[in-house]
């Protein structure tokens, strides 16, 4: 079934930008806030729409690689003009697109909200008729402070990743059974006429991010280290171990993360911290080296498709929730993996072996 791009839709609606069929972190939050009503745009949008957990009515439009927020905002306007509340993830693409949509529709933008709700019949419309009010809690001061905000509706809101996403047990189940998933007529969406005062930059090339420094929330593979990775070492050797973790992660096509214990100790940077007070991730593969699985850390894991735990404690929460639990010393295994990948290992990081012992 095909839906015309100019056909307006009602209620709260989530707009999500996919890249190569991959959903951004926070997509599940936006879909949950919109009660399952979502429009997916970008590249690989059809596959992304089918992979959405909690989707009740998903519409998708293939708009090609690279985000052109001005063109896309104008293309979405006829579809969203009657929608009183539009929500988007506060992902890089969401932060680019949301203000453009708000400007085209002539409505306020509420950025980085923890939650938002529409109250019809409150406030007043531009013509004096009964309107609506959007109430939100917005995160400020590195998400340490929540500030209540009320604006006259309709409005556009970006949402920080929070507690709305499904549990790990539900991850990968895709759209709800019986959900309606249909294409939109996206003819002309990639480059509509938007006028000389509202043009997008010309896309010359899409450059892959540096795996060593990229935003963890965009990584499809994440190797994380916890206190168990550096157990029995001093701060110097612990820092070396986390630097080795970065190199091993890069060799596997992934990025390195850490627990709060590791960042507080100064073994790696705070931008690598995964958890409710750090970065929220949503990778295809998550490998935890010496991570116990504290609630604060697990709260930032999103819904990884596969979880591997490397820990000497077979009863740790992280091992219990993993698809594969390796009950082994995390440091020894990291060094072994580095050797097999051809990653240089400082001599002082190698575990001391007994006389006569050899590696198999």
C-alpha positions in Angstrom: 0.0 0.0 0.0 1.4 3.4 -0.9 0.7 6.6 1.0 0.9 10.0 -0.8 3.6 12.3 0.6 1.0 15.2 0.8 -1.5 13.2 2.9 -1.4 14.7 6.4 -1.3 12.4 9.5 -2.6 13.1 13.0 -1.4 12.7 16.5 2.2 12.6 17.8 4.6 11.3 15.2 8.3 10.4 15.4 10.6 11.3 12.5 13.8 9.1 12.3 16.7 9.4 9.9 18.3 6.1 8.9 21.8 5.6 7.3 22.3 2.5 5.3 19.4 0.9 7.0 20.8 1.6 10.5 18.7 3.5 13.0 20.3 6.1 15.2 20.6 5.8 19.0 17.3 7.1 20.5 15.1 5.9 17.6 13.3 3.6 20.0 12.7 6.4 22.5 11.1 8.6 19.8 8.9 5.8 18.6 7.8 5.0 22.1 7.0 8.7 22.8 4.9 8.7 19.6 3.0 5.5 20.6 4.4 3.7 17.6 3.7 6.2 14.9 6.9 6.9 12.9 8.2 8.3 9.6 11.6 6.9 8.6 13.7 8.7 6.0 17.2 8.5 4.7 19.1 5.6 3.1 17.9 2.0 3.7 14.8 3.4 5.2 12.6 0.4 4.3 14.8 -2.0 6.2 15.2 0.4 9.1 11.4 0.7 9.3 11.0 -3.0 9.6 13.7 -3.2 12.3 12.0 -0.7 14.6 10.9 -2.1 17.9 7.6 -0.9 19.1 6.4 0.5 15.7 2.7 0.4 15.2 2.4 2.4 12.0 5.6 3.1 10.2 5.9 5.0 6.9 9.2 5.1 5.0 10.7 7.2 2.2 14.0 6.4 0.5 15.8 9.8 0.3 19.3 8.5 -0.5 22.7 8.9 1.2 23.7 12.0 3.0 21.4 14.3 4.9 20.0 17.4 3.1 18.0 18.9 6.0 16.6 21.9 4.1 15.3 19.9 1.3 14.0 17.1 3.5 12.3 19.6 5.9 10.3 21.1 3.0 9.5 17.7 1.6 8.1 16.6 5.1 6.2 19.8 5.7 2.9 18.7 3.9 3.0 15.4 5.8 3.6 17.0 9.2 1.7 20.3 9.0 -1.4 18.9 10.8 0.7 16.9 13.4 0.5 18.7 16.7 3.7 17.1 18.1 6.7 15.9 16.1 9.5 14.1 18.0 13.0 13.2 16.8 16.0 11.5 18.4 18.6 14.0 19.5 21.1 12.2 17.2 23.4 14.2 14.9 20.9 13.9 12.0 18.0 14.6 14.3 19.6 17.8 15.6 20.2 18.9 12.1 16.7 18.2 10.8 14.6 19.2 13.8 15.2 23.0 13.7 14.7 23.0 9.9 11.3 21.3 10.3 10.3 23.6 13.1 11.3 26.7 11.0 9.4 25.5 7.9 6.3 24.7 9.9 6.6 27.9 11.9 6.5 26.3 15.3 8.7 26.2 18.4 11.6 23.7 18.9 12.2 22.1 22.3 15.7 20.6 22.3 17.1 17.7 24.3 13.9 16.7 26.2 13.7 13.7 28.4 10.0 13.4 27.8 7.3 15.4 26.1 3.5 15.3 26.1 0.8 17.1 24.2 -2.3 18.5 26.0 -5.0 19.3 23.4 -7.5 22.0 24.3 -5.0 24.1 26.3 -3.4 27.3 25.2 -4.8 29.2 22.1 -4.3 29.0 18.4 -3.1 31.9 16.2 -6.7 32.7 15.4 -7.8 32.7 19.1 -9.3 29.3 18.9 -8.5 26.6 21.5 -5.1 25.2 20.8 -2.7 22.8 22.6 0.2 22.9 25.0 3.3 20.8 24.8 4.9 20.1 28.2 8.5 18.8 28.4 11.4 18.1 30.7 14.6 19.3 29.1 18.1 18.1 30.1 20.7 20.8 30.8 24.1 21.0 32.4 25.3 17.7 30.9 22.0 16.1 31.8 22.4 16.8 35.5 19.5 19.1 35.7 15.9 18.7 34.3 14.0 21.9 33.6 10.2 21.8 33.0 9.2 23.7 29.8 5.7 24.5 28.4 5.2 25.9 24.9 2.1 26.5 22.9 1.5 23.7 20.4 2.1 22.5 17.8 5.8 21.9 18.4 8.9 19.9 17.4 10.9 18.1 20.1 14.2 16.3 20.1 14.6 13.5 22.7 17.7 12.4 24.5 18.1 8.6 24.8 16.3 7.6 28.0 14.3 4.8 29.6 11.7 4.3 26.8 13.6 1.7 24.8 12.8 -2.0 25.1 14.9 -4.3 27.3 17.8 -6.3 25.9 15.5 -9.4 26.0 13.2 -7.7 23.4 16.0 -6.4 21.2 16.0 -7.4 17.6 12.3 -8.4 17.5 11.6 -5.6 14.9 8.2 -4.0 14.4 5.3 -5.2 16.4 3.3 -8.1 14.9 0.4 -6.6 12.9 2.2 -3.2 12.5 1.4 -1.3 9.3 4.6 -0.5 7.4 4.0 1.4 4.1 6.0 3.5 1.6 5.5 7.2 1.1 5.5 8.7 -2.4 8.9 10.4 -2.1 9.1 11.7 -5.7 11.2 14.9 -5.6 12.1 14.5 -1.9 15.9 14.3 -2.5 16.1 17.7 -4.1 12.8 19.8 -4.0 12.7 23.4 -5.0 13.2 25.3 -1.7 14.3 28.7 -2.9 17.7 30.5 -2.9 17.5 31.4 0.8 17.2 27.8 2.0 19.7 25.6 0.3 21.7 22.6 1.4 25.5 22.2 1.0 26.6 20.2 -2.0 27.5 16.7 -1.0 30.9 15.8 -2.4 31.7 12.6 -0.5 30.8 10.7 2.6 33.8 10.0 4.7 33.9 7.1 7.1 34.7 8.2 10.7 38.0 7.4 12.5 37.2 4.4 14.6 39.6 5.5 17.3 37.9 8.9 17.9 34.3 8.5 16.5 31.3 9.1 18.6 30.5 5.9 20.5 26.8 6.3 19.8 27.5 5.8 16.1 29.7 2.7 16.5 28.4 -0.7 15.3 31.0 -2.6 17.3 32.1 -1.6 20.8 34.8 -3.1 23.0 34.5 -1.8 26.5 36.9 -2.1 29.5 36.0 -2.1 33.2 37.9 -2.3 36.4 38.4 -6.0 35.9 40.6 -5.3 32.8 43.1 -3.4 34.9 42.9 -5.6 38.1 46.2 -5.9 39.8 48.0 -3.2 37.8 49.0 0.4 38.6 47.6 3.5 36.9 50.4 3.5 34.3 49.8 0.0 33.2 46.0 0.4 33.4 46.3 3.4 31.0 48.4 1.3 28.6 45.8 -1.5 28.7 43.0 0.9 27.7 45.1 2.3 24.9 45.6 -1.3 23.7 41.9 -1.8 23.9 41.5 1.2 21.5 43.9 -0.4 19.0 42.3 -3.8 19.2 38.8 -2.3 18.8 40.0 -0.5 15.7 41.5 -3.7 14.2 38.1 -5.3 14.6 36.3 -2.4 13.0 35.0 -1.1 16.2 35.5 1.6 18.9 36.5 1.4 22.5 34.4 2.3 25.5 34.7 2.1 29.3 32.9 2.1 32.5 32.7 5.0 34.9 35.3 3.4 37.2 37.8 3.5 34.4 37.1 7.1 33.3 37.1 8.4 36.9 40.5 6.7 37.5 41.8 8.6 34.4 42.6 5.4 32.5 40.7 6.7 29.5 38.8 9.8 28.5 35.3 10.7 29.8 34.0 10.7 26.2 34.5 6.9 26.2 32.2 6.4 29.3 29.2 4.3 28.6 26.2 4.5 31.0 23.4 6.7 32.2 25.9 9.5 33.1 27.8 8.9 29.9 27.2 7.9 26.3 24.3 5.7 25.3 25.2 3.2 22.6 23.3 0.8 20.4 25.9 -1.5 18.6 25.5 -4.7 16.7 28.2 -6.2 18.9 29.3 -5.3 22.4 32.3 -7.0 24.0 32.9 -6.3 27.7 36.4 -6.9 29.1 36.3 -7.0 32.9 32.9 -5.2 33.2 30.8 -6.3 36.1 27.5 -5.1 34.7 26.5 -2.4 37.2 23.1 -0.8 36.6 24.6 2.6 35.8 26.6 1.0 32.9 23.9 -1.3 31.6 21.5 1.7 31.4 23.6 3.1 28.6 23.8 -0.1 26.5 20.7 0.5 24.4 19.7 -2.8 22.7 22.9 -4.4 21.3 22.2 -7.4 19.0 25.0 -9.5 20.5 26.8 -9.2 23.9 30.0 -11.0 24.9 31.3 -10.9 28.4 34.9 -11.6 29.4 35.2 -11.9 33.1 36.7 -14.2 35.8 33.3 -14.0 37.6 30.9 -16.3 35.8 28.1 -15.1 38.0 28.5 -11.4 37.3 25.5 -9.5 35.9 27.2 -8.8 32.6 28.1 -12.5 32.1 24.5 -13.4 33.0 23.0 -11.1 30.4 25.5 -12.0 27.6 25.0 -14.2 24.6 28.5 -15.6 25.2 30.3 -15.5 28.5 34.0 -16.2 28.6 35.2 -16.9 32.2 38.8 -15.9 31.7 41.1 -13.1 32.7 40.2 -10.1 30.6 43.8 -8.8 30.4 45.2 -12.1 29.2 42.5 -12.5 26.5 42.9 -8.9 25.3 46.7 -9.5 24.8 46.0 -12.8 23.0 43.5 -11.2 20.7 45.9 -8.3 20.0 48.6 -10.8 19.1 46.3 -12.7 16.7 45.3 -9.4 15.0 48.9 -8.2 14.7 48.4 -5.4 17.1 51.6 -4.4 18.9 51.5 -5.1 22.7 53.9 -3.4 25.1 56.1 -6.0 26.8 55.2 -4.9 30.3 51.5 -5.7 29.6 52.1 -9.4 29.0 51.0 -11.6 31.9 53.9 -13.3 33.6 54.1 -17.0 32.7 55.4 -19.9 34.8 58.8 -21.3 33.8 58.4 -23.9 31.0 54.9 -22.7 30.1 54.1 -22.0 26.5 51.2 -20.6 24.5 49.2 -22.9 22.4 
